[in-house]
Amino acid sequence: EARTLIVLDDVWTLSVVDQLVCRIPGCKFLVVSRPKFQTVLSYEVELLSEEDALSLFCHHAFGQKSIPLAANENLVKQVVTECGRLPLALKGQSIGESHEINLIDRMAISINYLPEKIKECYLDLCCFPEDKKIPLDVLINIWVEIHDIPETEAYAIVVELSNKNLLTLMKEARAGGMYSSCFEISVTQHDVLRDLALNFRNRESIDERRLLVMPKRENGMPKEWLRYRHKPFEAQIVSIHTGEMKEVDWCNLEFPKAEVLIINFTSTEYFLPPFINRMPNLRALIIINYSATYACLHNVSVFKNLSNLRSLWLEKVSTPELSSIVLENLGKLFIVLCKVNDSLVEKEVDLAQVFPNLFELTLDHCDDLTQLPSSICGMKSLQNLSLTNCHNLTELPVELGKLRSLEILRLYACPYLKTLPNSICDMMRLKYIDISQCVNLTCFPEKIGRLVSLEKIDMRECSMIRNVPKSAVSLQSLRLVICDEEVSGIWKEVAKPDNVHIQVSEQYFDLDWLKE
């Protein structure tokens, strides 16, 4: 009986293998796949050795297996290194337009085999600028709103796309584990993969596209968009990328079905598009400034009409005045690298009235934030409060404990914060507190034992805290404390070894921020 070897190339899921194996008995299968299947005997192909990589490159570049005497040896070796010892890269090809189109057509075959929901989520990635990190929180919020899925499923899709090498997850060293924030994780995507997603999204007429992406431009609207200004667009996601925009640069466009608007710009002054007023279904708004300095936003009155907005992300802008704005359905607010300008602490601003249903608030790298407004204590729906890298924050409201629904409190890297208000001991639902890198914090509140729901404490680099209140023995739900070795002993005196794990943190020094 003749035996047959069947090679299955570019297999993405184990279910495909199972179906084919059942239908063709008596055959041997060789499966080539990016992800590793645990239930299949696998062989992981290694990269070429440095010697073989150099030989392959020289063969195709010079017609011989070694570096010619006339060639620059260091330059040749640098090219080989940059090619990552990958055979296709070392062989080299002419990357003309026809080759790129052919490459995208081939890659499209794999995308079409993705489950429909995962495919749609992958294609949404093209709405972000190339070569930029995408905060995972932003991506998750978009998918939750657009695809009507829970956050857990959205995160699972991120992992699935990462396993298939369709995106890259970048985590901070401290990320991971119980109650880790998606804010500590970002996503990047290769330019070719972004082009592939754009290729899929741009197949329909511009007014019929579900996702409408504006190519990066300095000012004004694309002519292609202007041709359709007299009829409504069908887009659910609209992505804009410009330089400075003034009122006269915009035109009246209609996006009645838009649920997500992403505004990317590079400027110190920016007039928000007037057509936001005519986006009745807008649920997620992301405004990101990529310039080196804060941008002043104009036409912020458009916020008044966003009655269905659920998620708002502001990055590197001067926070607009909020006293005359009410965002009734806003659930998540992220203020990142912004100049607060006392817009949150003005006496006439009652945050509980401006954001009556907010359940997650993040302020990160807001260097001019010195104190948290007392009106925040009236936000009864708030469950997650993150004040991170606010290097000039000196105090928290005395009545912060009125946030009885709060489950997560992050105070990471607030070095001038010296005390925690005693009232936080009234937060009976609090499950996680992060005070890591609050280097001047000297103690916990005496009645910390009243936090009966507290499960995790992160106090890395809090060397000034030298003792734990005796009431800590009553922390019946506590399961994990992360701290430095020098202070780990203070917990061993009060924590029950069978219930609480004392995790000594490892020192980590990261200079990746120098590249940004």
C-alpha positions as CSV (number, residue, x, y, z in Angstrom):
1,E,0.0,0.0,0.0
2,A,1.4,3.4,-1.0
3,R,2.1,5.8,1.8
4,T,1.7,9.5,1.4
5,L,3.3,12.5,3.1
6,I,1.0,15.5,3.3
7,V,2.4,18.9,4.1
8,L,0.0,21.3,5.7
9,D,1.6,24.8,5.5
10,D,0.6,27.9,7.6
11,V,-1.8,26.0,9.9
12,W,-3.4,28.3,12.5
13,T,-5.6,26.0,14.6
14,L,-5.4,22.4,15.8
15,S,-9.0,21.8,14.7
16,V,-8.0,22.1,11.1
17,V,-5.4,19.3,11.6
18,D,-7.9,17.1,13.4
19,Q,-10.4,17.4,10.6
20,L,-7.9,16.5,7.8
21,V,-6.3,13.6,9.7
22,C,-9.7,12.0,10.3
23,R,-10.7,12.3,6.6
24,I,-7.4,10.9,5.2
25,P,-6.3,7.8,7.2
26,G,-3.0,6.1,6.6
27,C,-1.1,9.3,5.7
28,K,1.7,11.0,7.5
29,F,1.3,14.7,8.1
30,L,3.9,17.4,8.3
31,V,2.3,20.6,9.8
32,V,4.0,23.9,9.5
33,S,2.6,26.5,11.9
34,R,3.4,29.7,13.7
35,P,1.7,28.7,17.0
36,K,2.9,25.6,18.8
37,F,0.3,22.9,19.3
38,Q,0.8,21.2,22.6
39,T,-0.9,17.9,21.7
40,V,1.1,17.3,18.5
41,L,4.7,16.0,18.5
42,S,6.6,19.2,17.4
43,Y,10.0,20.2,16.2
44,E,10.9,23.9,16.7
45,V,12.9,25.1,13.7
46,E,15.9,27.1,14.9
47,L,17.3,30.1,13.2
48,L,20.4,29.7,11.0
49,S,23.7,29.8,12.7
50,E,25.7,33.0,12.3
51,E,28.1,31.1,10.0
52,D,25.3,29.7,7.8
53,A,23.4,33.0,7.7
54,L,26.6,34.8,6.5
55,S,27.2,32.1,3.9
56,L,23.6,32.2,2.5
57,F,23.7,36.0,2.2
58,C,27.1,36.0,0.5
59,H,25.9,33.3,-2.0
60,H,22.9,35.5,-3.1
61,A,24.7,38.9,-2.8
62,F,28.1,38.0,-4.2
63,G,27.8,34.6,-5.9
64,Q,30.2,33.0,-3.4
65,K,30.0,31.6,0.1
66,S,32.3,34.0,1.9
67,I,32.8,37.8,2.1
68,P,34.7,39.1,-1.0
69,L,38.0,40.9,-0.2
70,A,36.6,44.1,-1.8
71,A,33.5,44.2,0.4
72,N,33.2,45.9,3.8
73,E,33.2,43.0,6.2
74,N,31.7,44.9,9.1
75,L,28.9,46.2,6.9
76,V,28.1,42.8,5.5
77,K,27.9,41.3,9.0
78,Q,25.7,44.1,10.1
79,V,23.3,43.4,7.2
80,V,23.2,39.8,8.2
81,T,22.4,40.7,11.8
82,E,19.6,43.0,10.7
83,C,18.1,40.2,8.7
84,G,17.7,38.3,11.9
85,R,19.2,35.2,10.3
86,L,16.0,34.6,8.5
87,P,16.6,32.8,5.1
88,L,14.0,34.8,3.1
89,A,15.4,38.1,4.3
90,L,19.0,36.9,3.7
91,K,18.2,35.9,0.1
92,G,16.7,39.3,-0.6
93,Q,14.1,40.3,-3.2
94,S,13.1,43.4,-5.1
95,I,10.3,44.9,-3.0
96,G,8.4,46.6,-5.8
97,E,4.8,47.5,-5.7
98,S,3.8,44.3,-7.5
99,H,5.7,42.3,-5.0
100,E,4.0,44.0,-2.1
101,I,0.6,43.4,-3.6
102,N,1.4,39.8,-4.1
103,L,2.6,39.5,-0.5
104,I,-0.6,41.0,0.8
105,D,-2.7,38.7,-1.3
106,R,-0.9,35.7,0.0
107,M,-1.2,36.9,3.6
108,A,-4.9,37.6,3.1
109,I,-5.5,33.8,2.7
110,S,-4.5,33.3,6.4
111,I,-6.7,36.2,7.6
112,N,-9.7,34.8,5.8
113,Y,-9.4,31.6,7.9
114,L,-9.7,33.4,11.2
115,P,-13.0,33.1,13.0
116,E,-15.2,36.0,12.0
117,K,-15.1,37.9,15.3
118,I,-11.3,37.6,15.7
119,K,-10.9,38.6,12.1
120,E,-12.9,41.8,12.7
121,C,-10.9,42.6,15.8
122,Y,-7.7,42.2,13.9
123,L,-8.9,44.5,11.1
124,D,-9.7,47.2,13.6
125,L,-6.0,47.5,14.4
126,C,-5.4,49.6,11.2
127,C,-7.3,52.5,12.7
128,F,-4.1,53.4,14.7
129,P,-1.1,55.1,13.2
130,E,1.8,53.0,12.1
131,D,4.9,52.6,14.4
132,K,2.9,53.7,17.5
133,K,2.2,51.8,20.6
134,I,-1.5,51.1,21.1
135,P,-2.5,51.2,24.8
136,L,-4.2,47.9,25.5
137,D,-7.0,49.7,27.5
138,V,-7.9,51.7,24.4
139,L,-8.0,48.6,22.2
140,I,-10.1,46.6,24.7
141,N,-12.6,49.5,25.1
142,I,-13.1,49.7,21.4
143,W,-13.7,46.0,21.0
144,V,-16.1,46.0,23.9
145,E,-18.2,48.8,22.4
146,I,-18.1,47.8,18.8
147,H,-18.4,44.0,19.0
148,D,-20.5,43.9,22.2
149,I,-18.2,41.5,24.0
150,P,-17.0,41.4,27.6
151,E,-13.5,42.6,28.5
152,T,-12.4,39.0,29.3
153,E,-13.2,37.9,25.8
154,A,-11.6,41.0,24.2
155,Y,-8.4,40.2,26.1
156,A,-8.5,36.6,25.0
157,I,-8.7,37.8,21.4
158,V,-5.6,39.9,22.0
159,V,-3.7,36.8,23.2
160,E,-5.0,34.8,20.3
161,L,-3.8,37.4,17.8
162,S,-0.4,37.6,19.6
163,N,0.0,33.8,19.4
164,K,-0.6,34.0,15.7
165,N,2.0,36.8,15.4
166,L,-0.5,39.3,14.1
167,L,0.4,41.7,16.8
168,T,3.0,42.1,19.5
169,L,2.3,42.5,23.2
170,M,4.6,44.7,25.1
171,K,4.4,44.5,28.9
172,E,6.0,46.5,31.6
173,A,8.1,44.4,33.9
174,R,5.7,44.8,36.8
175,A,2.6,43.8,34.7
176,G,1.0,40.5,35.2
177,G,-0.8,38.7,38.0
178,M,-3.9,39.4,39.9
179,Y,-5.5,42.8,39.3
180,S,-2.8,43.9,36.8
181,S,-3.9,46.8,34.7
182,C,-4.2,46.6,31.0
183,F,-2.8,50.1,31.2
184,E,0.6,48.5,31.8
185,I,0.4,46.6,28.5
186,S,0.6,48.0,24.9
187,V,0.2,46.5,21.5
188,T,2.4,47.1,18.4
189,Q,1.9,45.8,14.9
190,H,4.2,45.4,11.9
191,D,3.6,48.0,9.1
192,V,2.9,45.2,6.6
193,L,0.2,43.7,8.9
194,R,-1.4,47.1,9.2
195,D,-1.3,47.5,5.4
196,L,-3.0,44.1,5.1
197,A,-5.8,45.2,7.4
198,L,-6.2,48.4,5.5
199,N,-6.4,46.5,2.3
200,F,-9.3,44.5,3.7
201,R,-11.1,47.6,5.1
202,N,-10.7,49.7,2.0
203,R,-12.4,47.3,-0.5
204,E,-15.8,49.0,-0.2
205,S,-16.7,52.5,-1.4
206,I,-15.5,55.1,1.1
207,D,-19.0,56.0,2.3
208,E,-19.9,52.3,2.9
209,R,-16.8,51.3,4.9
210,R,-17.4,50.0,8.4
211,L,-14.0,51.5,9.4
212,L,-12.9,54.8,7.9
213,V,-9.2,55.7,8.2
214,M,-7.9,59.1,7.2
215,P,-4.3,58.8,5.8
216,K,-1.9,61.0,7.8
217,R,-1.9,64.6,6.6
218,E,-0.8,68.0,7.8
219,N,-4.1,69.8,7.6
220,G,-7.4,69.9,5.8
221,M,-9.7,67.0,4.9
222,P,-8.9,64.4,2.2
223,K,-10.6,65.2,-1.1
224,E,-11.9,61.6,-1.2
225,W,-13.9,62.3,2.0
226,L,-15.1,65.7,0.7
227,R,-16.7,64.1,-2.4
228,Y,-19.1,62.3,-0.1
229,R,-19.9,65.2,2.3
230,H,-23.5,65.5,1.0
231,K,-24.4,62.0,2.2
232,P,-24.0,60.1,5.5
233,F,-21.1,57.7,6.0
234,E,-21.8,54.2,7.2
235,A,-18.6,53.9,9.3
236,Q,-18.8,52.6,12.9
237,I,-15.1,53.5,13.6
238,V,-13.6,56.8,12.3
239,S,-9.9,57.4,12.6
240,I,-8.4,60.9,11.9
241,H,-4.7,61.7,11.7
242,T,-3.7,65.3,11.1
243,G,-1.5,68.1,12.1
244,E,-3.0,71.3,13.5
245,M,-6.6,71.8,12.6
246,K,-8.5,75.1,12.8
247,E,-12.3,75.6,12.5
248,V,-12.1,76.5,8.9
249,D,-10.2,73.3,8.1
250,W,-13.2,71.1,8.9
251,C,-16.3,70.6,6.8
252,N,-19.8,69.2,7.7
253,L,-19.7,65.5,7.5
254,E,-22.3,63.0,8.8
255,F,-21.4,59.9,10.8
256,P,-24.7,58.8,12.2
257,K,-23.5,55.2,12.9
258,A,-20.1,56.1,14.3
259,E,-19.5,54.4,17.7
260,V,-15.8,55.0,18.0
261,L,-13.8,58.2,17.0
262,I,-10.0,58.2,17.2
263,I,-8.3,61.6,16.8
264,N,-4.6,61.4,16.3
265,F,-2.8,64.7,15.8
266,T,0.6,66.5,16.1
267,S,0.1,70.1,17.2
268,T,0.0,72.5,20.1
269,E,-3.4,73.8,19.1
270,Y,-6.3,71.7,17.9
271,F,-9.9,72.5,17.1
272,L,-12.1,69.5,17.6
273,P,-14.2,68.5,14.6
274,P,-17.7,70.1,14.7
275,F,-19.3,66.9,13.3
276,I,-18.8,65.3,16.7
277,N,-22.1,67.0,17.6
278,R,-23.7,64.8,15.0
279,M,-22.5,61.5,16.3
280,P,-25.4,60.4,18.4
281,N,-24.1,56.8,18.9
282,L,-20.6,57.7,19.8
283,R,-19.5,55.5,22.7
284,A,-15.7,55.7,22.7
285,L,-13.6,58.8,22.0
286,I,-9.8,58.7,21.9
287,I,-7.8,61.9,21.5
288,I,-4.0,61.5,21.3
289,N,-1.5,64.3,20.7
290,Y,1.9,63.0,19.4
291,S,3.7,66.4,19.6
292,A,6.4,67.0,22.2
293,T,4.3,69.5,24.2
294,Y,0.7,69.7,25.5
295,A,-2.0,70.7,23.1
296,C,-4.8,73.1,23.8
297,L,-8.1,71.8,22.7
298,H,-10.7,74.1,21.2
299,N,-14.4,73.6,20.6
300,V,-14.7,71.4,23.7
301,S,-18.4,72.3,23.8
302,V,-18.9,69.3,21.6
303,F,-18.6,67.1,24.7
304,K,-22.0,68.4,25.9
305,N,-23.8,66.4,23.2
306,L,-22.1,63.1,23.8
307,S,-24.9,61.6,25.9
308,N,-24.0,58.0,25.0
309,L,-20.2,58.3,25.5
310,R,-18.9,55.5,27.7
311,S,-15.1,55.8,27.4
312,L,-12.9,58.8,27.0
313,W,-9.1,58.8,26.5
314,L,-7.2,62.1,26.6
315,E,-3.4,62.1,26.0
316,K,-1.0,64.9,26.1
317,V,-3.5,67.7,26.1
318,S,-4.5,70.5,28.5
319,T,-7.5,69.1,30.2
320,P,-10.6,71.1,29.2
321,E,-12.7,72.9,31.7
322,L,-15.4,70.6,33.0
323,S,-17.8,72.8,35.0
324,S,-20.4,73.1,32.2
325,I,-20.2,69.5,31.0
326,V,-22.2,66.5,32.1
327,L,-21.2,63.1,30.7
328,E,-24.0,61.0,32.2
329,N,-23.1,57.6,30.7
330,L,-19.3,57.9,30.8
331,G,-18.0,54.8,32.6
332,K,-14.2,55.1,31.9
333,L,-12.0,58.2,31.9
334,F,-8.3,58.1,31.1
335,I,-6.2,61.3,31.5
336,V,-2.7,60.5,30.4
337,L,0.4,62.8,30.1
338,C,-2.0,65.7,30.4
339,K,-1.7,69.2,31.9
340,V,-4.6,69.2,34.4
341,N,-4.5,73.0,35.0
342,D,-6.6,72.8,38.1
343,S,-9.6,71.8,35.9
344,L,-10.4,68.9,38.3
345,V,-10.0,70.9,41.5
346,E,-11.8,74.1,40.8
347,K,-14.5,74.7,43.4
348,E,-17.3,75.0,40.8
349,V,-16.5,71.5,39.4
350,D,-18.4,68.7,41.1
351,L,-16.9,65.5,39.6
352,A,-19.8,63.5,41.0
353,Q,-22.2,65.5,38.9
354,V,-20.0,65.7,35.8
355,F,-19.4,62.0,35.8
356,P,-22.4,60.5,37.7
357,N,-21.8,56.9,36.5
358,L,-18.0,56.8,36.2
359,F,-16.6,53.5,37.5
360,E,-13.0,53.7,36.3
361,L,-10.7,56.8,36.5
362,T,-7.1,56.8,35.6
363,L,-4.7,59.8,35.8
364,D,-1.2,58.9,34.7
365,H,1.9,61.2,34.3
366,C,-0.1,64.3,35.2
367,D,2.8,66.2,36.7
368,D,0.9,69.3,37.7
369,L,-1.6,67.3,39.8
370,T,-0.8,68.2,43.4
371,Q,-4.0,67.2,45.1
372,L,-7.1,65.1,44.3
373,P,-10.3,67.1,44.4
374,S,-12.6,66.4,47.4
375,S,-15.6,66.2,45.1
376,I,-14.3,62.8,43.9
377,C,-15.4,61.4,47.2
378,G,-19.0,61.7,46.0
379,M,-18.5,59.4,43.0
380,K,-20.5,56.5,44.5
381,S,-20.1,54.3,41.4
382,L,-16.3,54.5,41.2
383,Q,-14.7,51.0,41.4
384,N,-11.2,51.5,40.0
385,L,-9.1,54.6,40.8
386,S,-5.6,54.8,39.4
387,L,-3.2,57.7,40.2
388,T,0.1,56.6,38.7
389,N,3.3,58.5,38.0
390,C,1.8,61.7,39.4
391,H,5.1,62.9,40.7
392,N,3.8,66.0,42.5
393,L,0.8,64.6,44.1
394,T,1.1,65.4,47.8
395,E,-2.2,64.5,49.4
396,L,-5.4,62.6,49.0
397,P,-8.9,63.8,50.2
398,V,-9.5,63.1,53.9
399,E,-12.9,61.6,53.0
400,L,-11.6,59.3,50.3
401,G,-13.1,56.4,52.2
402,K,-16.6,57.5,51.0
403,L,-15.8,55.6,47.8
404,R,-17.5,52.6,49.2
405,S,-17.7,50.8,45.8
406,L,-14.0,51.1,45.2
407,E,-12.3,47.7,44.6
408,I,-8.9,48.8,43.1
409,L,-6.8,51.7,44.3
410,R,-3.5,52.3,42.5
411,L,-1.1,55.0,43.8
412,Y,1.9,53.8,41.9
413,A,5.0,56.1,41.7
414,C,3.6,59.1,43.6
415,P,6.9,59.9,45.5
416,Y,5.6,63.0,47.4
417,L,2.6,61.2,48.9
418,K,3.4,60.8,52.6
419,T,0.2,59.5,54.1
420,L,-2.9,57.6,53.3
421,P,-6.1,58.9,54.7
422,N,-7.5,56.9,57.6
423,S,-10.9,56.8,55.9
424,I,-9.7,54.3,53.3
425,C,-10.3,51.7,56.0
426,D,-14.0,52.1,55.3
427,M,-13.6,50.8,51.8
428,M,-15.1,47.4,52.6
429,R,-15.0,46.3,48.9
430,L,-11.4,47.2,48.3
431,K,-9.5,44.2,46.9
432,Y,-6.2,45.6,45.8
433,I,-4.0,48.5,46.8
434,D,-0.8,49.5,45.0
435,I,1.5,51.9,46.7
436,S,4.7,50.8,45.1
437,Q,7.3,53.5,44.5
438,C,5.6,55.8,47.0
439,V,9.0,56.2,48.5
440,N,8.0,58.8,51.2
441,L,5.0,56.9,52.4
442,T,5.7,56.0,56.1
443,C,2.9,53.9,57.3
444,F,-0.5,52.1,56.8
445,P,-3.6,53.4,58.5
446,E,-4.0,51.9,62.0
447,K,-7.3,50.3,61.2
448,I,-6.2,48.6,58.0
449,G,-7.6,45.3,59.4
450,R,-11.1,46.5,58.6
451,L,-10.4,46.0,54.9
452,V,-12.1,42.6,54.9
453,S,-12.1,42.2,51.1
454,L,-8.4,43.1,50.6
455,E,-6.7,40.4,48.6
456,K,-3.5,41.9,47.4
457,I,-1.0,44.6,48.4
458,D,1.8,45.9,46.2
459,M,4.4,47.9,48.2
460,R,7.5,47.6,46.2
461,E,10.2,50.3,46.9
462,C,8.3,51.5,50.0
463,S,11.3,51.3,52.3
464,M,10.0,54.0,54.7
465,I,7.3,51.7,55.9
466,R,8.9,49.8,58.8
467,N,5.9,48.3,60.5
468,V,2.4,47.0,59.9
469,P,-0.5,47.8,62.3
470,K,-1.5,45.0,64.6
471,S,-5.0,45.1,63.0
472,A,-3.5,43.6,59.9
473,V,-4.0,40.2,61.4
474,S,-7.7,40.7,60.6
475,L,-7.1,40.9,56.9
476,Q,-8.9,37.6,56.3
477,S,-9.0,37.8,52.5
478,L,-5.4,38.8,52.0
479,R,-3.5,36.4,49.8
480,L,-0.5,38.2,48.4
481,V,1.9,40.9,49.5
482,I,4.6,42.1,47.1
483,C,7.4,44.0,48.8
484,D,11.2,44.4,48.9
485,E,13.3,42.0,50.8
486,E,14.3,44.5,53.4
487,V,10.7,45.0,54.6
488,S,9.4,41.5,54.0
489,G,9.9,40.6,57.7
490,I,7.3,43.1,58.9
491,W,4.6,41.0,57.2
492,K,5.8,37.7,58.5
493,E,4.8,38.8,62.0
494,V,1.1,39.4,61.1
495,A,0.4,37.3,58.0
496,K,-0.7,33.7,58.3
497,P,1.8,31.7,56.4
498,D,-0.8,29.2,55.2
499,N,-3.0,31.9,53.6
500,V,-0.7,34.8,52.6
501,H,2.2,34.6,50.2
502,I,5.0,37.2,50.8
503,Q,6.5,37.8,47.4
504,V,9.9,39.5,47.4
505,S,10.2,41.7,44.3
506,E,13.1,41.6,41.9
507,Q,14.8,44.9,41.1
508,Y,14.3,45.8,37.5
509,F,15.8,48.7,35.5
510,D,14.3,49.6,32.2
511,L,15.7,52.2,29.8
512,D,13.2,51.6,27.0
513,W,11.6,54.9,27.7
514,L,14.8,56.5,26.3
515,K,13.7,55.3,22.8
516,E,10.4,57.1,22.9
